[in-house]
């Protein structure tokens, strides 16, 4: 267990093996051009968490849901990046939220607050969301490299052990 980032009481933590799944939602990126997916990969690996699943999928609700089911077989933390905006083809949030058994409201709120510090009022366009699906943590974040770096390094990595300690009780 990576104790570098732990700030909560030790009795709230359980010894867990954390494995990451990364799903990039994009109709234009490929694994070779997916800078944001690779940034997530580098951040989680540097924190000591292996990546057990990685894929780039198009902006299609059923395809996104299908990949979440596949990723859940290999990872207990799944980070989706991209498809969270306001354009007509952005559908990550619509694909994921019906699957969530519990929503972590504070994640989206905190992500937008931290984003506001970096990009100002444009942060209100973010529909970042997180929750629990079959005892796995799911995070949906914007696909820009700056956004994935912020969310992964400052929010997800520091709290994932804590989140999954509660989600798997």
LINSUL-V729304 format. One line per field, one symbol per residue. ss: DSSP state (h for helix, s for strand, l for the rest). psi: psi as a letter, one per 20 degrees, with the letter a starting at -180 (. if undefined). A space follows every 50 residues. Layout:
ss=???
psi=???
This chain:
ss=lllllllllhhhllllllssssssslllllllllhhhhhhhhhhhhllls ssssssslllhhhhhhhhhhhhllllsssssllllllllllhhhhhhlll lsslhhhhhhhhhhhhhhhhhhhhhlllsssssllsssssslllhhhhhh hhhhhhhhhhhhhhhhhll
psi=pojhipirphiiqqoqoppqppopoqihqrhhjmhgghggggghghijpq oippqpqrmpghgggghggghiiiqjopoppqjjbjrhiojgghhghhhp hqpnhhggghghghhhhhibiihiipkpqqapolkqpppoqqjqhgghgg gghiggghihggghgghj.
